[in-house]
């Protein structure tokens, strides 16, 4: 990553507790994208026998462990909203195995259902590849008999129009605030753009 940072103006490396991330948001778009693809390919080859995952996201290339330690899982949970943090701290952190957004959402929904608090509406919004696990998880849970008889309405939304498991999309992050202020009924009424699935 250091070599790519030195050869790509506007890029940087961010060491996180749960991952190592190469950012190229401030780099030339075309050159940064080419460098990101090349870095991803290089890291996948070099780290193929290591227990890590290499992912490209929104102007990032990320390397993170396949199986997180307890410390890694704590860092992941700390970045979530307070109510989700509390549930996951109690339920998920005790078994920090391969934490992903998909597994976190799955665990959260199962915990709510098991505590008699089944949700009637689920909203998941994301802007990169790492969010696809979350979209897949809520889509499979709602088509599953686990939530019967109260299957919630689902608003899975990607930021930017691109291939996604999310049914809806918004054009940019400024529209995300609008989504959070709207009622579930108005979100699902069709004003948001539905993606071809």
C-alpha positions in Angstrom: 0.0 0.0 0.0 2.9 2.3 0.8 4.2 2.1 -2.8 0.7 2.9 -4.2 0.4 5.9 -1.8 3.8 7.2 -3.0 2.9 6.9 -6.6 -0.7 8.2 -6.4 -1.0 11.8 -5.4 -4.0 12.4 -3.2 -4.1 8.9 -1.7 -3.4 7.8 1.9 -3.3 4.8 4.2 -5.6 4.7 7.2 -4.7 2.0 9.8 -7.9 1.1 11.7 -8.2 -1.3 14.6 -10.2 -3.7 12.4 -8.7 -3.1 8.9 -6.0 -1.4 6.8 -7.6 1.0 4.3 -6.1 2.7 1.3 -8.0 5.9 0.4 -7.9 7.6 -3.0 -10.8 10.1 -2.9 -8.5 13.0 -3.4 -6.6 11.4 -6.2 -7.2 11.8 -9.9 -10.4 9.8 -10.5 -9.3 7.7 -13.5 -5.7 7.1 -12.2 -6.9 6.4 -8.7 -9.5 3.8 -10.0 -6.8 2.1 -12.1 -4.4 2.1 -9.1 -7.1 0.7 -6.8 -7.9 -2.2 -9.2 -4.2 -2.9 -9.5 -3.7 -2.7 -5.7 -6.7 -5.0 -5.1 -5.3 -7.6 -7.6 -1.8 -7.4 -6.1 -3.1 -7.7 -2.5 -5.4 -10.7 -3.4 -2.4 -12.5 -5.0 0.1 -11.7 -2.2 -2.4 -12.4 0.6 -4.1 -15.4 -0.9 -3.0 -17.8 1.8 -3.7 -15.4 4.7 -7.0 -15.2 6.6 -7.9 -11.8 5.2 -10.4 -10.3 2.9 -9.5 -7.6 0.3 -12.4 -5.4 -0.8 -12.9 -2.3 -2.9 -15.3 0.2 -1.8 -16.2 3.9 -2.3 -12.7 5.3 -3.2 -11.0 2.7 -0.9 -9.3 -0.6 -0.9 -9.6 -2.4 2.4 -7.8 -5.4 3.9 -9.5 -6.9 7.0 -9.3 -10.2 8.8 -11.8 -12.9 7.8 -12.3 -13.8 11.5 -12.2 -10.8 13.8 -10.8 -10.9 17.3 -12.9 -9.7 20.2 -11.0 -6.4 20.0 -11.8 -6.1 16.3 -15.5 -6.8 16.9 -15.6 -4.2 19.7 -14.3 -1.6 17.2 -16.9 -2.5 14.7 -19.7 -2.3 17.2 -18.6 1.1 18.6 -19.1 2.7 15.2 -22.8 1.8 15.2 -25.8 3.8 16.5 -26.3 3.6 20.3 -29.3 1.3 20.3 -27.7 -1.1 17.9 -24.4 -0.8 19.8 -26.1 -1.9 23.0 -27.9 -5.0 21.5 -24.8 -6.1 19.6 -22.5 -5.6 22.6 -24.7 -7.9 24.6 -25.4 -10.5 22.0 -22.7 -10.4 19.2 -19.5 -9.4 20.9 -19.4 -12.6 23.0 -18.9 -14.6 19.8 -16.8 -12.3 17.5 -16.6 -14.7 14.5 -16.3 -13.2 11.1 -18.1 -10.0 11.8 -19.7 -8.4 8.8 -22.6 -6.0 8.3 -24.7 -8.8 7.1 -24.1 -10.9 10.2 -24.6 -7.9 12.4 -28.0 -7.1 10.8 -29.0 -10.8 11.0 -28.0 -11.0 14.7 -29.8 -7.7 15.5 -33.1 -8.8 13.8 -33.0 -12.3 15.4 -32.4 -10.7 18.8 -35.3 -8.3 18.4 -37.6 -11.1 17.3 -36.5 -13.4 20.1 -37.2 -10.6 22.6 -40.7 -10.1 21.2 -39.8 -6.9 19.5 -40.0 -7.9 15.8 -39.5 -4.8 13.6 -42.2 -3.7 11.2 -39.8 -1.7 9.0 -36.2 -2.2 8.1 -34.1 0.6 6.5 -30.5 -0.2 5.4 -28.6 2.3 3.3 -25.0 1.8 2.1 -22.6 3.1 -0.5 -20.1 0.4 -1.2 -19.4 -3.3 -1.6 -19.2 -4.0 2.1 -22.9 -3.1 2.4 -24.0 -5.8 -0.1 -23.8 -8.4 2.7 -26.2 -6.3 4.7 -28.7 -6.0 1.8 -28.4 -9.7 1.1 -29.1 -10.5 4.8 -32.2 -8.4 5.1 -33.5 -9.7 1.8 -33.1 -13.3 2.8 -34.5 -12.8 6.2 -37.7 -11.2 4.9 -38.3 -14.0 2.5 -37.6 -16.5 5.2 -40.3 -17.9 7.5 -38.3 -16.9 10.6 -40.1 -13.5 10.7 -43.6 -14.9 10.1 -46.3 -13.9 10.6 -45.0 -10.3 10.8 -42.7 -9.8 7.9 -41.4 -6.2 8.0 -41.4 -3.7 5.1 -37.8 -3.4 3.8 -36.1 -0.3 2.4 -32.7 -1.4 1.2 -31.1 1.5 -0.6 -27.7 2.0 -2.3 -26.1 5.4 -2.6 -25.5 5.9 -6.4 -27.1 3.8 -9.2 -25.0 0.7 -9.6 -25.5 -3.1 -9.6 -26.7 -3.9 -6.1 -28.8 -6.3 -4.0 -30.7 -3.2 -2.7 -34.0 -2.5 -4.4 -33.8 1.2 -4.2 -31.1 3.9 -4.8 -30.5 7.5 -4.1 -28.2 9.6 -6.3 -25.9 10.9 -3.6 -25.3 11.2 0.1 -27.4 14.4 0.4 -30.5 12.4 -0.3 -29.7 10.0 2.6 -30.8 12.6 5.2 -34.0 13.1 3.3 -34.7 9.3 3.6 -34.2 9.3 7.3 -36.7 12.1 7.8 -39.4 10.4 5.7 -42.1 8.0 6.9 -41.7 4.3 5.9 -44.9 4.6 3.8 -43.6 7.5 1.8 -40.3 5.7 1.2 -42.0 2.6 -0.1 -44.5 4.5 -2.2 -42.2 4.7 -5.2 -40.8 8.2 -5.1 -37.3 6.8 -4.6 -35.9 5.2 -7.7 -36.3 1.4 -7.9 -33.3 -0.5 -9.4 -33.8 -3.1 -12.0 -33.4 -6.5 -10.2 
